[in-house]
Amino acid sequence: MMPSYMIKNKIKKRTIMNKPLAGKTALITGSGRGIGKALALKLSKEGANIVINDLDEAPAKETVAEIEAQGGKAIAVIGSVTANGFADKFINEAITAFGTPDILINNAGYTWDSMIHKASDKQFDAMYEIHLKAPFQLNRAFSQAVIPVAKAEAEAGKEVFRKIINISSVAGEYGNIGQVNYSSMKAALSGMTKTLSKELGRHKINVNCVAFGVIETRLTEATNEKKTIVVDGNEVAVGIPEKVSQGFARMIPLGRSGTPEEAANGVYLFCTPESNYISGQITVVGGGLRM
């Protein structure tokens, strides 16, 4: 009869092997809080090594600690995705810690709303920097790191799939009042996604986009109080007036806003091997909402 410790080791190995992302490394921007944090915890539970990013050190370290507490591996790279040289730094630190990356999720972002007749160039430029230029730079850095490895794998007869998931919004798909800057960048991100799926497909890199509806985060909290946060030196309003929030809920066929965990589950689908033959898609995770 097999000793009990050998049985336990076999069960442990089988459990690890059964995790769909075992041995993979996932890089997630804006993952110290909210949807990004939920996504980091989800991917870690499924076996991935996680590279956390946040503007602030405290939430990033807290997320790393939670991942380690559940038996996962993670590091934190602190800083703004809009900073000069950040993209290369993010990818390089991931490689140093875990080797060639497998999954990049461009999740970092915020909104800075204004009607067109009141909108400033500064507001427009801020949304361009974080929602379009930063994903471009990160996607480029990821591709530059992965393509040589992918070519070597192909020459060896191996087919190894990697993933880029760009995070968008229903505002980018259907437009939204007061968000001409934000919705413009998210719409452009859809074009980037479709183009990169064609450029990178031969290297077995799937590129997809997940557009969120109304998800419960500090940015979309229902409140009649005036609340602000500072992002990259810009003071921006957060929260949605309660009447507006209730109106959104009535528009959502499923009858309510989504949780960060539900949003994370939608992204997770495009990280799995089951999505290996899906690329260039824009998928709305919004409970059926069409604005």
Protein Blocks (a to p, Z undefined) as FASTA:
>chain_A
ZZfklmmmmmmmmmmmmpmkgoiacddehilgcjllmmmmmmmmnopacddddfblklmm
mmmmmmmmnopacdddeddfkbghklmmmmmmmmmmnopafbdcdfbccdddddfklpcf
klmmmmmmmmmmmmmmmmmmmmmmmmmmmmmmmmnopacdddddddddfklmnopehilm
mmmmmmmmmmmmmmmmmmmmmnopacddddddddddfkloccfbdcdddeehiacdedjd
fklmmmmmmmpmnopacdfklmmmmmmmmmpmklmmgghiacddehhpaZZ
